[in-house]
Amino acid sequence: MKRLLGFLLSLVMLVSLASSVLAGDTLTTTNLPDGSLTFSINGNTLTVSGAVLCENLEKIRLAAGDEERFIAAKNSTKIRETFTLSGTEQIPVTVYTKKSTEELYWSYIWQTVSVVYQNGAYSFVTTPVYDHNAAMMDTWINPAEQISETDPAVAEKAAEIVGSETDPYRKLLLIHRWAAENLYYDNDYYTGKTSSTSITPADVLKTGRSVCQGYAELVQAFCHAQGIPCILVTTYSAGTGTDGFLSTEDHAAIDASNHAHAAAWVNGRWVHMDATWDSANRYEDGVKNKGVSSGYLYFDTTLEFLSLNHKIITVPSATAENTPSSWAIPEVRAALAEDIVPLHLQGNYRTSITRAQFCSLLMTMLQRRLGYDSLEALITGLELSIDENTFTDTAGFAVRHDIAVAASLGIVNGRGNGIFDPTSGITRQEAATMLMRAAQFLKIPAGKDARSFADLPDADDWAVSGILYTASLKTSAGQAVMNGVSDTAFSPKTSYTVEQAILTMIRLFAVR
C-alpha cells in the first residue's frame, strides 16, 4: 500500500532502541473520550483499542511489524484489534487513516509507538524525557494568574467558535479543532524565504498563518476570552530536521526550545493542546495549501505520549504571594484537581480568608461533593428556596448567591440583624461551626474519637459544639478535617487563612 507522507509525518519518526527506556505495557495517546487510542501488551499479544476522531473517515489500517488489519470506519469508529508479537527485533506499530475523499492513506501515528523485546518480555519504548516533563508540570502554576484580557476581535471569534457550548472541555476541543483546521503553518518563514510572520493573536487571526508560537498564542487567547486559564508551554520538539527522537544524550544536552503549545486548566488539570502538530495546512510560496487532517492526536495528549517527541523547557511559575506554603501545596493541589477552589481564591494563599470567601469555597465544595456542575444546578436539584435579601450587606458581592444558598441550608446565620459582615476575616471557631453544619447537611456523623483543647473556654458558647464536632471528623487516611494549632490548643478566635480553609475543605470533601 502506497503511503502519502507529508509534513505531518515528518514530525513523528521511528523510535531508536539504542537511546530509549522501557515504558511498560500500556500507552494511551490522548485523554479525549471519543478520540484516543490505547496500546496494551499482555505476554506476546498486542491490543490496539479505542477510536480515531476524524471526519469523513472511511478506513483504518493498523500495522504491527509485517502484520496488518483493515477496518471499515466512520467518523469515530470504535476499534479493538490484536496482534501476535514474535521475534526480538524492534516492532513499529502504525495507524493509518483514509478519508472518503482520498485515494491514499494518511498516517495518523507513523512508527511513533514501538515494541521491544528485552529481559524475556515485550514492552513499549519511550524516552527519558517523561520523568523530566512530569517534574516540569509539577511546578506550582497558579491557574488564576493565567487569564488575561484579549483583543476584541479575538474574543468575538472565540465566541463564534464555541457557539452555544457550555462545557469547558468541549470548548477546548472546538478551539483546538478550529486552529488546526483553519490556520496555515508558515513554511516560507520557517525555511527563510520570508523574514517575518504573524505571531500576535490578532495578527494571526487576520492573516490565518503563523508558526507554532502564533498557533499557541491564538489558542491561549481564545481560551482566555472564554474565561479558561491557559499557559504557553515551550518545548524542544523532535520534528522536522531531527531524527524524531530525543535520546538520553540529547535530553542531557538540550536546554533551549524550538516549539510551543498551549495547555488549558479544565476539570482540575492542565490539558495539553498542540494545534500545530495537528494541523496539516501549509503556507508555501505565498499560497495557502489545505492539508488533510488525520485526527486530533495532540489534543489533550497524555504526558506519556507527548514525551515521545516533546521535551518541556519552560512553564510559567506562580508569583511568591500566589504560591501556598510548602506544607500546604500537596493538599491545595489536590483541591484544585477536584475543582473545589473558585478562581478568585486561587492566590494569596497565606492571607486571611473573609467570611464571604469561605462561603464561596464551602458552596463550591458542596457542589462537587453532591455532583452538581453549578450553584444554579444545586439550587434546582435540592429544590431550595433562596432569599437574596437574607442579609442587607451582601448586595453587589460576586459571591452573594453563595452566601444566600449557604443561609438557606442553615450553614450560616450571619451576625444578626440582617448583617453578614462579608469582608471580615473568619475566625477559627466560625470556620469550625460552618464546617460542622455542612457535615451535618451531608449526614456525616461526628467522629468516634472525641478531642478536647485546653483553650476551649476561650471559645464562645455557640462555637464549642462546632469545634468538637469538626475536630472529630477524619478522612479515611486518618487526617483530621480541622486540627488545633497544637495538640492542646485550638485558638478559637484567631483568623483562618485561605490555604488552611482549602485544606479543611478538601478533607471534608474526602470524608465518607
N, C-alpha and C positions, 0 to 999 in steps of 0.2 A: 504494500500500500504506500503510495507516494505521500510524503509529509510536507506540508507547506509550513516552513519555519521562518517567521518574520521577526521583527524586533522583540515582540513579546517573548519569543522563545529564547532569544539571546540572554534574557535575564535569568534563566534557570538552567544550570548546566549540570553535567554529570558529577556526582559527589566522589571525591577521591578517597579511597580506603586508607591510603598511607597517612593521611592527615585528619583522621576522624576518630570519634569515640562512639561507643555503643549507646544507643538511645532507649533501649528497652523493647517491649513487644507491642506497643500501641502508639500510633501517631495520628492526630486529628488535624485537619487543615485549618478550619475556622470554627467559631462558635455559632455561626449562623444556622439556626434550626433547620431551615429548608434548603441549605446550600453548602453543606460541609461533607467531607469525605473522611472516613476513618479507616486506617490501615492497621490490621492487627495480625499477630503471628501466634500460633499455637502449635508447638512442635515444628513440623515441616509443612504446615498449612498456612497460607497467607489469605486473609479475607479482606476484601475491599467493599465497604458498605457506605450507605449514605445517599447523597444526591448532588448533582451538578446544577446549580442555578444558572440557567442560560436560556434566553428567549429563542423561540423557533428551533429548539433542539430536535434533531432527527435521529441521530445515532451516537452512541458512546462506544469507544473502543478501549478496552483495558488490556495491558500487556505487562507480564512479569517475565523478564528474560525473553525466551522464544515462545512462551505460551501466551495466547491471546483470547479475548472474548469480544463479541459484537452484540450490542444491546440496543434494540429499538427504544427510542426515548421521546419524551415530550419536554415541556419547559423545565420541569424539575422532577425527573423520574427517580423513584427510589430504586437503588440497586444493591445487590449483595452477591458477590461472586467470590469463589475460592480458587486458589491455585496451589498446586503441589510443588514445594521447593525442593531442589535437588542440586547436588554439586557443592563445591567450595568456592566457586568464583563469585565475585560481587554481582548481584542481580538488580538491574534498574527496574523500577516499577513506573509505568507510564499510563497516563489517562489522556485520551484524545476525544475531542468533540467535533461533531459535524452538524451544521445547521441545514435546514431545508433549502436554503438559498445557495448553498455551496456545493461545489463538486469535490473538494478535497477536505481532509480532516485538519482542523487546527488543534494544536496541543494545549491542553489545559494544565497538565503537570507533565513536564518532559524531563524525566530522569533526575528529578529533584529528590524523590524518595528512592532509597536503595536499601537492599537487604544484604547482610554479610554473614558468613558462617565463621564462627570463632568459638573456641573452647567447647566444641561439641554442640553448639546451638545456633539457631538463626536469630538475628536481631536487626533492628533498623539502625541506620547510621545517622549521626548528627555531628555538629561541630562543637568545640569547647566554648563557643560564643554564648550558648544558652545560659550557663551559670552567671556570666558577666551581665547579660541582658536582664536576667531576673533580679540581680543586685541593683542594677540601674533603675528598674521600675519599682524597687523597694524604697527608693529615695522618697522623702516626705514631700509630696506635691499637694498643695492645698487647692482643691477644686474651685473654691470661691474666688481665688485670685486669678482664675483662668477664664474670665469673661470680660470682654471689653466692648466699647462702642464700635459699631460697624457703619460703613458707608451706606447712606440711604438706598442707593441703587442695589447694593449687595443684599441689604435686608429685605428689600422688595422681592428680589429674585429668590431668596431663601424661602420667603412665604409662599411664593408661587410653586416652588419645588415640592414643599411638604404638603401643600394643599390643606385638606381637612384632617390630615393625620394628627393624632394627639399623642400617640405613644412615642416617647423619646428615641427608643431603639430603632423603631421603624423610620423615624425621621432621619436618623443617621444613614440608614440604608438608602433612602431616597436621595440624600445629598451625595453620598458616595457614588451611586449609580449615575447621577446627573454629571458629576465631574468626570468620571471615567468615560462616559459616552459622548460628552459634548465638548470637552477640552481636547486640544491637539498638542502633542509634545513637539516643542520647537527644535527639530533636528538641525535646522540651519544654524541656530545659535549654538547648539551642542557641538557641532562639527566645525565651528569657527567661520562659517560662511557669512554670518552677520555678527555685529558687535554687541547687540543688546536684545533683550526680550522683555515681555511683561512679567512683573513679579508681584506688585501690589494687588490685592483682591479686586479693587475697582478696575484696574487696567486689564487684568486677566479676564475679567468678565466682559469687558469691551472687545478685546481682541480675540478671545477664545483660544489663546495659545500661550504656552509657557514651558518651563522645565519643572522639575519636581518641587522646587521651593514655591513656585507660583501655584501649582496644584494644591499643595499642603496649606498654604496661607488662605486660599479661597475657601477650601473645605472648612478650615478653622473659623473663618469669618462667617460662613453660613451657619455653623453651629452656634457661635456667639450671638448671632442675630436671633436665634431661636431660644436663647437663654440656657444653652447647654455648655458647660465648661469644656474647653478643648485646648490642647497643648500642641506644640510642634516638637517632634522627636527627630533629632538629627542622627543619621546613621552612616556607616560605611556599608554600601550595598554591593554585593558581588554580582554585578550585572554586566553590561557591555564593557568590553575592554579588560575583563578579568577572566580567570579560569572558572568562575562561577561558584567558587567555594572558598571559605576562609579557613585556612589551615591553622594549626597550632602556632606555627611561625608567623603567619600573617596576623593572627589575633594579638600576639605579643608586640608586633611592630606597629600596628595601625592605631593612630591616635587622632586622626583627622577625619572629618565627614565628607562624603561626596553625594549625599542624598538627604531627603527629609520627607516625613509623612506626618499626618495628623493622628492624634489619639484623643477621643472624647470621653468624658466622665458620664456614664449612664449605668443605672442599676448597680451603683456601688463599685464600679470598676472602670479601668481605662480600656476603651475599645480602640484597637489599632486599625487605622484605615489608610492604606497606601493606594490612593486612586491612580497614581502614576503607573504603578505596576499592573493595574487592572485596565489601563487604557491602551487600546490598540491604534488610536488615531495619531497620525504624524503630520507635521507641517514641514514639508521638504521642497526646496527650490521655489519658495514663495507660494506653494499650493497646499491646501488642506486636503489630506488624503484620509478618507474614512476607513478605519480598520474593522476587523471582525472580532468582537469581544468573545472571549471564551469562558465567561462567567465572572464570579466575584471571589476569586481566591484570596485576595488581600483585603477583604472587608471582615473586620472582627477576627483577624488572623490570630491563631493561638501563638503564644510566645515560642513554643517548641518549633512550630513550622516557620515562623518569621525568622528564627535564629539560624535556620539553614543557610540564609543568604543576606541577613542584615545584622550588623553589629551596632548597637546603640552607642553613640558618642556623647550626646548631651540630652538631658531633660531639664525643664525648669524646676528649680528648688524653691521652697517656700521661704518667705522672709522670716527672720528670727521671731518676731512677735506673733506670727501665724503658724508657728511650729509648737506642738504640745511639749510638755516636759517629757524627758526621756522615759520616765516610768509610766507615763500615760499613753505613749504612742501605740503600743500593741492594741489596746482596747479602743482607743479613738479610731484607729484604722479599722477595727472590726465593726465599730458602729457606722463608719462611713460605708463599709462594704454592705451592711444591712440596710443602708439608705435611711437611717433613722435620724440623721442630723441635717436640719434645714440649711440651705446655703448661707443664710445670714448668721448662722452660728459656727460656720467653718472658718474660724480665725479668732485671734485674740484669746486663745485657749486658756491663758493663765490669769485672765481678768475675772472680776466678779460677774456672775450671771444675774440678770434682772428677773423680776417676777414674771414679766411678760415673756421674756426669752425662755424661761424654764417651762412656762405653759406651752409654748410653741414646740419645744423639744419633746415634752411629755406627750402631746397630742400626736406628733409625728410617730413616736414610738408606738402608741396605741393603734394608729392606722396600720402600721406594718405588722404588728402582732395579730391584729384581727383580720388582716388580708384585704384591706381597702387601699386603693391607689390614690385617694384624695380625701380631704376633710369633708367635702360635699358627699362623697360616696359613703363615708362613715355615718354622716347625719341621716342620709336616706336609709342605709342598711339597718341602723339602730332605731329608726323612726323617732328621732329626737325632735323635741320642740325647743327651738332656740330663741332666746330673748336677747337681741343685740344691745338692749338698753339696761341689762342687768347692772352694769357699772357705768357711772357717769363720767369717768375719766379715761376711758379706753377709745373714745371716738378718734379717728384719724390714725390709729396704730395699725400697721400692716397685719399684725397678729391678733387683732381684736376678735376675729372669728374663733381662733383657737381658745382664747380666754372665755368667750361665751359658751363654747361647747364644753370646756372643762367645768364651767359653772353648772351647766345643765346636767352633767354626770355626777355632780356633788364632789368633784375633786378640789375645787377652790371655792372659798367663801368670801374672799376679799377682806378688807379692813373693817367693814361695817359702814352703815350709812351710804351705801351705794358706791363706796370707794374701793378700787382695786390696788391703786398705787403701782402702776405697771413699771415705772422706771427705777424703783428702789431695788437694791440688791436683795436677793433672797437669803434668808438665814438657814443654817443647817437644820434647825428644828422645823422650819416651814417646809423645806425640801423633804424631810423625812415624813411629815404629815401628808403631803401631797402624794408621795410615793406609796404610802400605806393605802390611801383612798383609791389610787389607781390599781394597786394589787388586789384590793377587795372587790373592785369592779370586775377585775379579771378572774375573780373567785380563787385567788391564790391564798391558801391559809397561812397563818403565822408559822414560822419555823419551830421545830421541836426544842431546839437548844436556845433557851431564853438567855439574853445577855443583859447586863446592867452596867451602869457607869457611875463613878464616884461623884461626878458633877451633875447628875440628873436633877438634883434640887434646884439647879440654876435655870432649868427649863421652865417655861410657862406651863401651867396645869394642863391646858388643852393640847400640848405638844408631847406629853410624856408617852401616851399610848402609841403615837406615831413613831417616836424614836425607837421604842422597844420592839414594835411590830416590824419595822423596816430593818432594824439591825438583826432580827432573827432570820430574815429571808436569805437563802443561799442558792447559788446556781448548782447545777449537777457537778460542777468541778470543785464545789466547796467554797466558792468566793461569796463573801457577804455582800448583799446588794449595797449596803452603806455601812462602812466601818466608822469607828470613832477616830479621833485624831491620835489616839494611842489606845493601848489595851484597856485603860481605865477611864479615859476622858472622852466625852462626845463633843464638848464645846458647842452647846446648842445655839448660841446667839451670834456666833461668828459667821462671816459671809461664806458663800459657796462659789467656787469658780466654774467657768464654762467646762473645763476638762473634767472636773470632779462630777459635774452634772451628767456629762456624756457617759462617764464610766458607770455611774449608778443606773443610767437608763439602759445601757447595753446589757448590764447584768440582770436588771428586772426583765428585760426582753427575753433573756435566756432561762429564766426560772419557769419550770414546768410543773 
